[in-house]
Amino acid sequence: MRISLERLIFMRRPVGEFLEHAWRAGVDGVEFAEFELQRLIQEGRYDHSSLYKDVKNKGLTISGIYWSAEFHKSEERSKILSQAAGLAEVYGKIECRNVVIGPPRGGLGAGLPPSQVYRLLDQLVETLREALKIFVDNGITPSLHNHYDTLIETEAELEYVLSRIEPELLKFCPDTAHLALAGMDPVQMIRRHLDRIVYAHLKDLKSFQAEGKRVERWYELTTELGSGVIDFPMIVRLLRSTGRVEWLVVEQDFTEKTPEEIVRMSLNYLAPLVRGD
């Protein structure tokens, strides 16, 4: 298993500085979000090709790119499929072999009734399946990323989508913190879908009490690996056991520490687990 850093940790720093630190930290890869890449393109600061060159010059790999769209809106289907075709071609050229599928916002957190959520999920599945085929046909592996405050937040929503799309088209990228925020046990969910995981987001979480209420400002609960409540020793053992997981992505949404401190603390904790020390 190889370790990657998610761009979010260094989001307020220039891309070049992020890549420099990733190289110095000794990780193998970096992950970006497509929405940031589109912004950089519009600003004339980067495109996928120039980013690829800078990543490669540091001896790094683009482990994956996070892509989200309004999959639940049938009127957006043609646009989404066109975008998927363009991205699949570009990702192939920059040797990005994983696309992380982010759910659109909405769902129970937006006050929608369950019946409406599942109607939207049916539309999401229909559009997403077609988009996934495009990526797979281009040699890129899509993985579904669960996320708090989206249409795929709860265990029921996650299982609903995974059960309706073939594993050959859609893998599962567990986000450990978002699983816990939604009331799931990350270890149990990873064990249940272990044969479907090739790519994972590792994010720790401070102890919290939801008591049946929405978790406001949830991002402030994220913390450095090993300093929260998530059982990473067990999670890493499970992921290592299959021999199919290629990337472990270190991610954190909020901290009062510097990005350098976050990376140092998280990698110092994670590296021995990955080695099996």
C-alpha positions in Angstrom: 0.0 0.0 0.0 1.2 3.5 -0.9 0.6 6.7 1.0 -0.8 9.8 -0.6 -1.5 13.3 0.7 -4.8 15.0 -0.1 -4.5 18.6 -1.3 -7.0 19.9 1.2 -4.3 19.9 3.9 -2.3 22.5 2.0 -5.3 24.2 0.3 -4.2 27.7 1.4 -0.7 27.1 0.1 0.4 27.3 -3.6 0.3 24.0 -5.4 4.1 24.0 -5.9 4.6 24.3 -2.2 2.3 21.4 -1.6 4.2 19.2 -4.0 7.5 20.2 -2.5 6.3 19.3 1.0 4.8 16.0 -0.2 8.2 15.1 -1.8 10.1 16.0 1.4 7.6 14.0 3.5 8.5 10.9 1.5 5.0 10.0 0.4 4.3 8.4 -2.9 1.4 10.4 -4.3 -0.9 13.3 -4.1 -4.7 13.7 -4.6 -6.5 16.7 -6.0 -10.2 17.7 -6.4 -11.4 18.4 -9.9 -13.2 21.5 -8.7 -9.9 23.1 -7.7 -8.2 22.1 -10.9 -11.1 23.7 -12.9 -10.6 26.9 -10.9 -6.8 26.9 -11.5 -7.5 26.4 -15.2 -9.9 29.3 -15.3 -7.3 31.5 -13.5 -4.7 30.4 -16.1 -2.3 29.1 -13.4 -2.4 25.4 -14.2 -4.0 22.8 -16.4 -3.9 19.0 -16.0 -0.9 18.6 -18.2 1.3 21.2 -16.4 0.2 19.8 -13.1 1.2 16.3 -14.2 4.6 17.6 -15.2 5.2 19.3 -11.8 4.0 16.2 -9.9 6.2 13.9 -12.0 9.2 16.2 -11.6 8.9 15.6 -7.8 8.9 11.8 -8.3 5.2 11.7 -7.2 2.1 10.2 -8.7 -1.4 11.6 -8.9 -3.0 8.9 -6.8 -6.5 10.0 -7.6 -8.8 13.0 -8.4 -12.0 13.7 -6.5 -14.9 14.4 -8.9 -18.5 15.4 -8.0 -21.4 16.4 -10.0 -25.2 16.8 -9.7 -25.7 13.1 -10.6 -29.2 13.2 -9.1 -30.5 15.7 -11.6 -31.7 14.0 -14.8 -31.6 17.3 -16.7 -27.8 17.4 -16.1 -27.1 13.8 -17.4 -25.9 14.8 -20.9 -23.6 17.4 -19.5 -22.2 15.0 -16.9 -21.6 12.2 -19.4 -19.8 14.7 -21.7 -17.7 15.9 -18.8 -16.9 12.3 -17.8 -15.7 11.5 -21.3 -13.4 14.5 -21.3 -12.0 13.8 -17.8 -11.4 10.1 -18.6 -9.3 11.1 -21.6 -7.3 13.6 -19.6 -6.8 11.4 -16.6 -5.4 8.7 -18.8 -2.9 11.1 -20.2 -1.7 12.2 -16.7 -1.5 8.6 -15.4 -4.3 9.1 -12.9 -5.8 5.7 -12.4 -8.4 6.5 -9.8 -11.4 8.8 -9.8 -13.0 9.3 -6.4 -16.8 9.9 -6.8 -18.1 12.5 -4.5 -21.9 12.7 -3.8 -23.8 15.9 -4.4 -25.0 17.9 -1.5 -28.5 17.5 -0.2 -30.2 14.6 1.5 -31.3 14.3 5.1 -28.9 17.1 6.2 -30.8 19.4 3.9 -34.1 18.5 5.4 -35.3 16.2 2.6 -37.7 13.4 3.6 -36.4 9.9 3.1 -38.8 9.1 0.3 -37.5 12.1 -1.7 -33.9 11.1 -1.0 -34.3 7.7 -2.5 -36.0 9.0 -5.6 -33.0 11.3 -6.0 -30.7 8.3 -5.4 -32.4 6.3 -8.2 -31.7 9.2 -10.6 -28.1 9.4 -9.3 -27.6 5.7 -9.9 -28.9 5.9 -13.5 -26.6 8.7 -14.4 -23.6 7.5 -12.4 -23.6 4.1 -14.0 -23.2 5.5 -17.5 -20.4 7.9 -16.3 -18.6 5.0 -14.6 -18.6 2.9 -17.7 -16.8 5.7 -19.5 -14.0 5.8 -16.9 -13.7 2.0 -16.7 -13.5 1.8 -20.5 -10.5 4.2 -20.3 -8.7 2.1 -17.6 -9.6 4.3 -14.7 -11.1 2.9 -11.5 -14.0 4.8 -9.9 -14.6 4.5 -6.2 -17.6 5.9 -4.3 -16.7 8.3 -1.4 -19.2 8.5 1.4 -19.7 12.1 2.8 -21.5 13.7 5.6 -24.1 16.4 4.5 -24.6 14.8 1.1 -27.0 12.4 -0.6 -24.8 9.5 0.4 -24.3 10.1 4.1 -26.1 7.3 6.0 -25.4 3.6 6.0 -28.8 3.0 4.3 -28.0 5.5 1.5 -24.5 4.1 1.0 -25.7 0.5 0.8 -28.6 1.5 -1.5 -26.2 2.9 -4.1 -23.5 0.2 -3.7 -26.1 -2.5 -4.1 -27.4 -1.0 -7.4 -24.1 -0.6 -9.2 -21.9 -3.5 -10.1 -18.6 -3.8 -8.2 -16.9 -4.0 -11.6 -18.0 -0.4 -12.3 -17.8 1.1 -8.8 -15.5 0.4 -5.9 -15.9 1.9 -2.4 -13.5 4.6 -1.1 -14.3 4.7 2.6 -13.7 8.0 4.4 -13.2 6.9 8.0 -14.3 10.2 9.6 -17.4 10.6 7.5 -18.4 7.0 8.3 -18.2 7.8 12.0 -19.9 11.2 11.7 -22.9 9.4 10.1 -23.1 6.9 13.0 -21.3 4.0 11.4 -18.5 1.9 12.7 -15.6 2.5 10.2 -14.1 -0.9 11.0 -17.3 -2.8 10.4 -18.1 -1.0 7.2 -14.7 -1.6 5.8 -14.8 -5.2 6.8 -18.2 -5.6 5.1 -17.0 -4.1 1.8 -13.4 -5.2 2.0 -13.5 -6.9 -1.4 -14.6 -3.6 -3.0 -11.9 -1.4 -1.6 -8.7 -0.4 -3.6 -8.5 3.2 -2.4 -9.2 4.7 1.0 -9.3 8.1 2.8 -7.9 8.0 6.3 -9.2 10.8 8.5 -9.3 10.9 12.3 -12.1 12.4 14.4 -12.3 13.8 17.9 -14.8 12.3 20.3 -18.2 13.9 19.9 -21.8 13.3 21.0 -24.5 13.8 18.3 -27.4 12.7 20.4 -29.7 12.3 17.4 -28.9 15.8 16.2 -27.0 17.1 13.1 -23.3 17.6 13.7 -22.7 21.3 13.0 -19.3 22.4 11.9 -18.3 18.8 11.6 -15.0 19.6 9.9 -13.7 21.1 13.1 -13.8 17.6 14.6 -11.2 16.2 12.2 -7.8 15.7 13.7 -4.4 14.2 13.0 -4.2 10.4 12.6 -3.8 8.7 15.9 -5.1 11.6 18.0 -8.8 10.8 17.6 -11.2 7.9 18.2 -10.9 5.9 15.0 -9.3 2.4 15.2 -6.6 2.8 12.5 -4.5 -0.2 13.6 -7.4 -2.5 12.8 -8.4 -0.6 9.7 -4.9 -0.7 8.2 -4.6 -4.5 9.0 -7.9 -5.1 7.2 -6.9 -3.1 4.2 -3.5 -4.7 4.0 -5.0 -8.2 4.3 -6.5 -8.2 0.8 -3.5 -7.2 -1.1 -5.8 -5.2 -3.4 -5.6 -1.7 -1.7 -3.1 0.5 -3.5 -3.6 3.9 -1.9 -4.1 5.2 1.6 -4.8 8.9 1.4 -4.1 11.1 4.4 -6.7 13.8 4.7 -7.8 16.5 7.3 -10.4 19.2 7.0 -9.5 21.5 9.8 -6.7 22.2 12.3 -5.1 25.1 14.3 -1.7 23.5 13.5 0.4 24.2 10.4 0.1 21.8 7.4 3.6 20.7 8.0 2.7 19.7 11.6 -0.4 17.8 10.4 1.6 15.8 7.9 4.4 15.0 10.3 2.1 13.8 13.1 -0.1 11.8 10.8 2.7 10.1 8.8 4.7 9.3 12.0 1.6 7.5 13.2 0.6 5.9 9.9 3.9 4.7 8.5 4.5 2.0 11.2 1.0 0.7 10.7 1.5 0.3 7.0 4.8 -1.4 7.5 3.2 -3.8 9.9 5.5 -2.9 12.8 
